[in-house]
């Protein structure tokens, strides 16, 4: 659902496919890289994606300029959530290592 909402489903599929190819190639990373470059999938922005981006950017700009305190709280809150998500992912990766 996340990929569909953000309009990145095709791109995420290509990334997963290339990671799987690199993992399967093992000692032949050149073949995996060449296969990733030759994918036929494309990630094009549709009019719906453009509309969502325009509405989101316009709404956030309106909030930031109309209500500076609310805008600052939202920006700091979003950056904090992004930082916490990245920190959680990093710590989980370190804990999984043997």
Secondary structure as the mmCIF struct_conf table of DSSP 4:
data_model
#
loop_
_struct_conf.conf_type_id
_struct_conf.id
_struct_conf.beg_label_comp_id
_struct_conf.beg_label_asym_id
_struct_conf.beg_label_seq_id
_struct_conf.end_label_comp_id
_struct_conf.end_label_asym_id
_struct_conf.end_label_seq_id
HELX_RH_AL_P HELX_RH_AL_P1 UNK A 2 UNK A 6
TURN_TY1_P TURN_TY1_P1 UNK A 7 UNK A 7
HELX_RH_AL_P HELX_RH_AL_P2 UNK A 9 UNK A 25
TURN_TY1_P TURN_TY1_P2 UNK A 26 UNK A 27
HELX_RH_AL_P HELX_RH_AL_P3 UNK A 29 UNK A 37
TURN_TY1_P TURN_TY1_P3 UNK A 38 UNK A 38
HELX_LH_PP_P HELX_LH_PP_P1 UNK A 44 UNK A 46
HELX_RH_AL_P HELX_RH_AL_P4 UNK A 47 UNK A 66
HELX_RH_AL_P HELX_RH_AL_P5 UNK A 68 UNK A 96
#
